[in-house]
Amino acid sequence: MSELRQSPEAHEQIHHVISLKTYMAIYAALLVLLVATVLASELPISRSAHLFVAMTIAVIKAVLIMLFFMHVYYSAPLIWITAVGSIVWVALLIGFLLADNWSRDWLNILGK
């Protein structure tokens, strides 16, 4: 059986150091988005609009966390493909869940 061999340089990666100023700016943006989520829950809009606003804010917060705290912004292209693929997969799952949930209003169920 052949053995997998890697050069000593294979494990060396360039680590990008993010400044504290950037971390604090992202943290402040996350706090602002948290307050926006709380304030948006008090808006006099429909239930569907509340869901849309809350999910939009949640996606923005998730992207900020993924890009900067998980260091995807400075990663290799394969990491980007994996991250984007994960977001697309979750969007598909949520989309099908919402489509299934919204289609149940027009069903005639006895006892309702």
OpenMM code with the backbone's topology and positions (N, CA, C; nanometers):
from openmm import Vec3, app, unit

residues = "MET SER GLU LEU ARG GLN SER PRO GLU ALA HIS GLU GLN ILE HIS HIS VAL ILE SER LEU LYS THR TYR MET ALA ILE TYR ALA ALA LEU LEU VAL LEU LEU VAL ALA THR VAL LEU ALA SER GLU LEU PRO ILE SER ARG SER ALA HIS LEU PHE VAL ALA MET THR ILE ALA VAL ILE LYS ALA VAL LEU ILE MET LEU PHE PHE MET HIS VAL TYR TYR SER ALA PRO LEU ILE TRP ILE THR ALA VAL GLY SER ILE VAL TRP VAL ALA LEU LEU ILE GLY PHE LEU LEU ALA ASP ASN TRP SER ARG ASP TRP LEU ASN ILE LEU GLY LYS".split()
positions = [
    Vec3(0.0824, -0.1188, 0.0000),
    Vec3(0.0000, 0.0000, 0.0000),
    Vec3(0.0865, 0.1247, 0.0000),
    Vec3(0.0474, 0.2195, -0.0773),
    Vec3(0.1265, 0.3425, -0.0815),
    Vec3(0.0869, 0.4350, 0.0329),
    Vec3(0.1805, 0.5113, 0.0704),
    Vec3(0.1600, 0.6028, 0.1822),
    Vec3(0.1426, 0.7454, 0.1289),
    Vec3(0.0497, 0.8190, 0.1860),
    Vec3(0.0342, 0.9583, 0.1474),
    Vec3(0.1481, 1.0387, 0.2073),
    Vec3(0.2089, 1.1178, 0.1262),
    Vec3(0.3198, 1.1992, 0.1744),
    Vec3(0.2890, 1.3457, 0.1486),
    Vec3(0.3195, 1.4252, 0.2474),
    Vec3(0.3032, 1.5685, 0.2329),
    Vec3(0.4337, 1.6369, 0.2682),
    Vec3(0.4585, 1.7431, 0.1997),
    Vec3(0.5788, 1.8191, 0.2287),
    Vec3(0.5593, 1.8954, 0.3597),
    Vec3(0.6674, 1.9309, 0.4247),
    Vec3(0.6542, 2.0087, 0.5494),
    Vec3(0.5836, 2.1424, 0.5287),
    Vec3(0.5904, 2.1966, 0.4071),
    Vec3(0.5261, 2.3243, 0.3793),
    Vec3(0.3747, 2.3122, 0.3648),
    Vec3(0.3229, 2.1892, 0.3549),
    Vec3(0.1799, 2.1697, 0.3315),
    Vec3(0.0957, 2.2211, 0.4479),
    Vec3(0.1496, 2.2177, 0.5668),
    Vec3(0.0734, 2.2604, 0.6836),
    Vec3(0.0930, 2.4073, 0.7180),
    Vec3(0.1852, 2.4698, 0.6503),
    Vec3(0.2092, 2.6112, 0.6759),
    Vec3(0.1058, 2.6935, 0.6005),
    Vec3(0.0386, 2.7785, 0.6722),
    Vec3(-0.0596, 2.8659, 0.6119),
    Vec3(-0.0309, 3.0081, 0.6556),
    Vec3(-0.0703, 3.0982, 0.5705),
    Vec3(-0.0564, 3.2390, 0.6060),
    Vec3(-0.1798, 3.2789, 0.6858),
    Vec3(-0.1599, 3.3212, 0.8080),
    Vec3(-0.2702, 3.3632, 0.8933),
    Vec3(-0.2809, 3.5146, 0.8884),
    Vec3(-0.3968, 3.5602, 0.8500),
    Vec3(-0.4193, 3.7035, 0.8457),
    Vec3(-0.4610, 3.7515, 0.9837),
    Vec3(-0.3949, 3.8512, 1.0332),
    Vec3(-0.4261, 3.9061, 1.1641),
    Vec3(-0.5224, 4.0227, 1.1448),
    Vec3(-0.6388, 4.0107, 1.2075),
    Vec3(-0.7390, 4.1157, 1.1981),
    Vec3(-0.7201, 4.2112, 1.3151),
    Vec3(-0.7253, 4.3377, 1.2869),
    Vec3(-0.7000, 4.4366, 1.3908),
    Vec3(-0.8159, 4.4426, 1.4913),
    Vec3(-0.7840, 4.4902, 1.6079),
    Vec3(-0.8849, 4.5058, 1.7132),
    Vec3(-0.9904, 4.6072, 1.6710),
    Vec3(-0.9506, 4.7070, 1.5946),
    Vec3(-1.0448, 4.8074, 1.5457),
    Vec3(-1.1526, 4.7429, 1.4581),
    Vec3(-1.1125, 4.6495, 1.3737),
    Vec3(-1.2091, 4.5788, 1.2883),
    Vec3(-1.3029, 4.4943, 1.3726),
    Vec3(-1.2472, 4.4223, 1.4698),
    Vec3(-1.3312, 4.3410, 1.5579),
    Vec3(-1.4327, 4.4270, 1.6333),
    Vec3(-1.3890, 4.5415, 1.6812),
    Vec3(-1.4800, 4.6287, 1.7554),
    Vec3(-1.5868, 4.6882, 1.6633),
    Vec3(-1.5512, 4.7177, 1.5389),
    Vec3(-1.6503, 4.7697, 1.4433),
    Vec3(-1.7549, 4.6633, 1.4122),
    Vec3(-1.7124, 4.5395, 1.3939),
    Vec3(-1.8072, 4.4305, 1.3672),
    Vec3(-1.8940, 4.4063, 1.4903),
    Vec3(-1.8341, 4.4119, 1.6073),
    Vec3(-1.9101, 4.3951, 1.7313),
    Vec3(-2.0162, 4.5052, 1.7459),
    Vec3(-1.9770, 4.6284, 1.7151),
    Vec3(-2.0732, 4.7398, 1.7221),
    Vec3(-2.1851, 4.7206, 1.6194),
    Vec3(-2.1498, 4.6738, 1.5005),
    Vec3(-2.2519, 4.6491, 1.3983),
    Vec3(-2.3477, 4.5387, 1.4434),
    Vec3(-2.2954, 4.4361, 1.5078),
    Vec3(-2.3814, 4.3286, 1.5585),
    Vec3(-2.4749, 4.3791, 1.6684),
    Vec3(-2.4250, 4.4681, 1.7535),
    Vec3(-2.5110, 4.5258, 1.8574),
    Vec3(-2.6200, 4.6137, 1.7967),
    Vec3(-2.5851, 4.6902, 1.6947),
    Vec3(-2.6844, 4.7736, 1.6265),
    Vec3(-2.7910, 4.6848, 1.5616),
    Vec3(-2.7488, 4.5756, 1.5004),
    Vec3(-2.8438, 4.4839, 1.4382),
    Vec3(-2.9308, 4.4135, 1.5428),
    Vec3(-2.8749, 4.3883, 1.6605),
    Vec3(-2.9542, 4.3315, 1.7697),
    Vec3(-3.0652, 4.4275, 1.8113),
    Vec3(-3.0288, 4.5544, 1.8267),
    Vec3(-3.1283, 4.6560, 1.8620),
    Vec3(-3.2314, 4.6697, 1.7495),
    Vec3(-3.1856, 4.6620, 1.6251),
    Vec3(-3.2783, 4.6695, 1.5111),
    Vec3(-3.3763, 4.5533, 1.5121),
    Vec3(-3.3305, 4.4358, 1.5520),
    Vec3(-3.4197, 4.3202, 1.5608),
    Vec3(-3.5266, 4.3419, 1.6661),
    Vec3(-3.4865, 4.3920, 1.7809),
    Vec3(-3.5821, 4.4166, 1.8890),
    Vec3(-3.6821, 4.5250, 1.8489),
    Vec3(-3.6332, 4.6333, 1.7891),
    Vec3(-3.7222, 4.7409, 1.7466),
    Vec3(-3.8144, 4.6972, 1.6326),
    Vec3(-3.7655, 4.6118, 1.5458),
    Vec3(-3.8475, 4.5645, 1.4336),
    Vec3(-3.9630, 4.4776, 1.4816),
    Vec3(-3.9462, 4.4141, 1.5958),
    Vec3(-4.0550, 4.3302, 1.6477),
    Vec3(-4.1734, 4.4142, 1.6944),
    Vec3(-4.1507, 4.5425, 1.7184),
    Vec3(-4.2572, 4.6316, 1.7631),
    Vec3(-4.3260, 4.7063, 1.6496),
    Vec3(-4.2791, 4.6876, 1.5266),
    Vec3(-4.3383, 4.7580, 1.4133),
    Vec3(-4.4801, 4.7079, 1.3857),
    Vec3(-4.5692, 4.7976, 1.3465),
    Vec3(-4.7071, 4.7565, 1.3162),
    Vec3(-4.7195, 4.7034, 1.1726),
    Vec3(-4.6581, 4.5886, 1.1471),
    Vec3(-4.6631, 4.5280, 1.0140),
    Vec3(-4.7171, 4.3866, 1.0254),
    Vec3(-4.7423, 4.3249, 0.9130),
    Vec3(-4.8011, 4.1906, 0.9140),
    Vec3(-4.7020, 4.0869, 0.9659),
    Vec3(-4.7544, 3.9696, 0.9930),
    Vec3(-4.6723, 3.8608, 1.0466),
    Vec3(-4.5662, 3.8179, 0.9453),
    Vec3(-4.6040, 3.8143, 0.8184),
    Vec3(-4.5088, 3.7771, 0.7137),
    Vec3(-4.3981, 3.8806, 0.7006),
    Vec3(-4.4338, 4.0068, 0.7130),
    Vec3(-4.3332, 4.1128, 0.7052),
    Vec3(-4.2376, 4.1056, 0.8241),
    Vec3(-4.2902, 4.0735, 0.9422),
    Vec3(-4.2035, 4.0551, 1.0592),
    Vec3(-4.1023, 3.9438, 1.0338),
    Vec3(-4.1498, 3.8349, 0.9769),
    Vec3(-4.0608, 3.7226, 0.9471),
    Vec3(-3.9534, 3.7645, 0.8473),
    Vec3(-3.9932, 3.8352, 0.7441),
    Vec3(-3.8978, 3.8801, 0.6426),
    Vec3(-3.7922, 3.9733, 0.7029),
    Vec3(-3.8353, 4.0682, 0.7830),
    Vec3(-3.7416, 4.1636, 0.8446),
    Vec3(-3.6468, 4.0913, 0.9409),
    Vec3(-3.7014, 4.0034, 1.0233),
    Vec3(-3.6182, 3.9307, 1.1197),
    Vec3(-3.5179, 3.8395, 1.0494),
    Vec3(-3.5609, 3.7716, 0.9444),
    Vec3(-3.4694, 3.6830, 0.8720),
    Vec3(-3.3617, 3.7622, 0.7969),
    Vec3(-3.3979, 3.8774, 0.7442),
    Vec3(-3.2993, 3.9606, 0.6753),
    Vec3(-3.1913, 4.0079, 0.7722),
    Vec3(-3.2328, 4.0540, 0.8886),
    Vec3(-3.1356, 4.0981, 0.9893),
    Vec3(-3.0512, 3.9805, 1.0370),
    Vec3(-3.1122, 3.8647, 1.0555),
    Vec3(-3.0382, 3.7462, 1.1001),
    Vec3(-2.9346, 3.7024, 0.9964),
    Vec3(-2.9691, 3.7106, 0.8704),
    Vec3(-2.8747, 3.6728, 0.7650),
    Vec3(-2.7568, 3.7698, 0.7627),
    Vec3(-2.7840, 3.8972, 0.7786),
    Vec3(-2.6754, 3.9963, 0.7817),
    Vec3(-2.5817, 3.9684, 0.8986),
    Vec3(-2.6388, 3.9396, 1.0157),
    Vec3(-2.5548, 3.9091, 1.1325),
    Vec3(-2.4738, 3.7817, 1.1102),
    Vec3(-2.5349, 3.6797, 1.0531),
    Vec3(-2.4646, 3.5538, 1.0275),
    Vec3(-2.3498, 3.5726, 0.9280),
    Vec3(-2.3716, 3.6537, 0.8259),
    Vec3(-2.2662, 3.6780, 0.7275),
    Vec3(-2.1502, 3.7540, 0.7907),
    Vec3(-2.1798, 3.8523, 0.8744),
    Vec3(-2.0726, 3.9253, 0.9428),
    Vec3(-1.9904, 3.8320, 1.0317),
    Vec3(-2.0582, 3.7481, 1.1063),
    Vec3(-1.9878, 3.6539, 1.1939),
    Vec3(-1.9038, 3.5571, 1.1128),
    Vec3(-1.9628, 3.5059, 1.0046),
    Vec3(-1.8910, 3.4097, 0.9220),
    Vec3(-1.7681, 3.4735, 0.8569),
    Vec3(-1.7834, 3.5923, 0.8047),
    Vec3(-1.6724, 3.6541, 0.7324),
    Vec3(-1.5570, 3.6946, 0.8232),
    Vec3(-1.5877, 3.7540, 0.9367),
    Vec3(-1.4804, 3.8113, 1.0173),
    Vec3(-1.4415, 3.7270, 1.1380),
    Vec3(-1.5374, 3.6775, 1.2151),
    Vec3(-1.5011, 3.5993, 1.3336),
    Vec3(-1.4581, 3.4579, 1.2974),
    Vec3(-1.5084, 3.4053, 1.1859),
    Vec3(-1.4661, 3.2731, 1.1405),
    Vec3(-1.3573, 3.2836, 1.0334),
    Vec3(-1.3129, 3.4036, 1.0027),
    Vec3(-1.2004, 3.4314, 0.9125),
    Vec3(-1.2203, 3.3787, 0.7706),
    Vec3(-1.3428, 3.3715, 0.7243),
    Vec3(-1.3679, 3.3264, 0.5873),
    Vec3(-1.3247, 3.4325, 0.4873),
    Vec3(-1.3319, 3.5579, 0.5253),
    Vec3(-1.2985, 3.6678, 0.4355),
    Vec3(-1.1561, 3.6557, 0.3816),
    Vec3(-1.0665, 3.6032, 0.4619),
    Vec3(-0.9260, 3.5930, 0.4230),
    Vec3(-0.8848, 3.4495, 0.3919),
    Vec3(-0.9795, 3.3625, 0.3669),
    Vec3(-0.9501, 3.2207, 0.3462),
    Vec3(-0.9344, 3.1872, 0.1982),
    Vec3(-0.8997, 3.0607, 0.1767),
    Vec3(-0.8803, 3.0084, 0.0408),
    Vec3(-1.0144, 2.9967, -0.0321),
    Vec3(-1.0114, 2.9895, -0.1645),
    Vec3(-1.1358, 2.9787, -0.2416),
    Vec3(-1.2209, 2.8567, -0.2061),
    Vec3(-1.1591, 2.7469, -0.1686),
    Vec3(-1.2361, 2.6287, -0.1316),
    Vec3(-1.3209, 2.6542, -0.0071),
    Vec3(-1.2695, 2.7300, 0.0860),
    Vec3(-1.3453, 2.7660, 0.2054),
    Vec3(-1.4640, 2.8541, 0.1666),
    Vec3(-1.4430, 2.9464, 0.0726),
    Vec3(-1.5525, 3.0317, 0.0249),
    Vec3(-1.6622, 2.9473, -0.0392),
    Vec3(-1.6235, 2.8508, -0.1213),
    Vec3(-1.7219, 2.7642, -0.1871),
    Vec3(-1.8013, 2.6870, -0.0833),
    Vec3(-1.7339, 2.6351, 0.0174),
    Vec3(-1.8016, 2.5608, 0.1232),
    Vec3(-1.8972, 2.6508, 0.2019),
    Vec3(-1.8533, 2.7716, 0.2339),
    Vec3(-1.9375, 2.8646, 0.3105),
    Vec3(-2.0598, 2.9067, 0.2303),
    Vec3(-2.0400, 2.9412, 0.1041),
    Vec3(-2.1532, 2.9819, 0.0205),
    Vec3(-2.2473, 2.8646, -0.0020),
    Vec3(-2.1919, 2.7462, -0.0230),
    Vec3(-2.2754, 2.6269, -0.0382),
    Vec3(-2.3591, 2.6004, 0.0851),
    Vec3(-2.3019, 2.6217, 0.2025),
    Vec3(-2.3770, 2.6029, 0.3270),
    Vec3(-2.4913, 2.7022, 0.3390),
    Vec3(-2.4653, 2.8265, 0.3028),
    Vec3(-2.5700, 2.9284, 0.3088),
    Vec3(-2.6817, 2.8964, 0.2096),
    Vec3(-2.6450, 2.8531, 0.0895),
    Vec3(-2.7461, 2.8158, -0.0103),
    Vec3(-2.8289, 2.6984, 0.0397),
    Vec3(-2.7634, 2.6001, 0.1013),
    Vec3(-2.8349, 2.4835, 0.1523),
    Vec3(-2.9349, 2.5235, 0.2619),
    Vec3(-2.8928, 2.6067, 0.3544),
    Vec3(-2.9834, 2.6516, 0.4611),
    Vec3(-3.0976, 2.7342, 0.4026),
    Vec3(-3.0681, 2.8174, 0.3027),
    Vec3(-3.1735, 2.8961, 0.2374),
    Vec3(-3.2754, 2.8051, 0.1697),
    Vec3(-3.2287, 2.6997, 0.1058),
    Vec3(-3.3212, 2.6043, 0.0443),
    Vec3(-3.4087, 2.5354, 0.1495),
    Vec3(-3.3484, 2.4936, 0.2584),
    Vec3(-3.4255, 2.4277, 0.3643),
    Vec3(-3.5310, 2.5210, 0.4224),
    Vec3(-3.4923, 2.6450, 0.4496),
    Vec3(-3.5879, 2.7410, 0.5045),
    Vec3(-3.6952, 2.7744, 0.4014),
    Vec3(-3.6553, 2.7872, 0.2750),
    Vec3(-3.7520, 2.8152, 0.1698),
    Vec3(-3.8565, 2.7052, 0.1559),
    Vec3(-3.8128, 2.5798, 0.1558),
    Vec3(-3.9079, 2.4693, 0.1470),
    Vec3(-3.9938, 2.4587, 0.2726),
    Vec3(-3.9360, 2.4885, 0.3880),
    Vec3(-4.0134, 2.4877, 0.5116),
    Vec3(-4.1239, 2.5929, 0.5071),
    Vec3(-4.0891, 2.7134, 0.4632),
    Vec3(-4.1891, 2.8205, 0.4546),
    Vec3(-4.2944, 2.7906, 0.3482),
    Vec3(-4.2525, 2.7329, 0.2359),
    Vec3(-4.3490, 2.6980, 0.1318),
    Vec3(-4.4482, 2.5936, 0.1834),
    Vec3(-4.3991, 2.4982, 0.2591),
    Vec3(-4.4871, 2.3971, 0.3164),
    Vec3(-4.5802, 2.4587, 0.4200),
    Vec3(-4.5269, 2.5463, 0.5026),
    Vec3(-4.6073, 2.6097, 0.6074),
    Vec3(-4.7156, 2.6993, 0.5475),
    Vec3(-4.6802, 2.7793, 0.4461),
    Vec3(-4.7774, 2.8700, 0.3855),
    Vec3(-4.8837, 2.7973, 0.3042),
    Vec3(-4.8539, 2.6773, 0.2561),
    Vec3(-4.9519, 2.6040, 0.1762),
    Vec3(-5.0586, 2.5378, 0.2624),
    Vec3(-5.0431, 2.5369, 0.3909),
    Vec3(-5.1384, 2.4686, 0.4776),
    Vec3(-5.2616, 2.5524, 0.5104),
    Vec3(-5.2623, 2.6808, 0.4800),
    Vec3(-5.3766, 2.7657, 0.5102),
    Vec3(-5.4993, 2.7298, 0.4274),
    Vec3(-5.4813, 2.6824, 0.3053),
    Vec3(-5.5938, 2.6587, 0.2181),
    Vec3(-5.6477, 2.5162, 0.2276),
    Vec3(-5.5913, 2.4321, 0.3125),
    Vec3(-5.6416, 2.2962, 0.3291),
    Vec3(-5.7640, 2.2963, 0.4193),
    Vec3(-5.8656, 2.2222, 0.3820),
    Vec3(-5.9844, 2.2083, 0.4669),
    Vec3(-5.9639, 2.0892, 0.5581),
    Vec3(-5.9334, 2.1196, 0.6816),
    Vec3(-5.9125, 2.0146, 0.7808),
    Vec3(-6.0319, 2.0146, 0.8732),
    Vec3(-6.0914, 1.8964, 0.8908),
    Vec3(-6.2089, 1.8862, 0.9781),
    Vec3(-6.1720, 1.9240, 1.1209),
    Vec3(-6.2596, 1.9987, 1.1843),
    Vec3(-6.2390, 2.0383, 1.3230),
    Vec3(-6.1652, 2.1700, 1.3382),
    Vec3(-6.1300, 2.2324, 1.2308),
    Vec3(-6.0612, 2.3622, 1.2408),
    Vec3(-6.1567, 2.4751, 1.2224),
] * unit.nanometer
topology = app.Topology()
chain = topology.addChain("A")
for resn in residues:
    res = topology.addResidue(resn, chain)
    for name in ("N", "CA", "C"):
        topology.addAtom(name, app.Element.getBySymbol(name[0]), res)
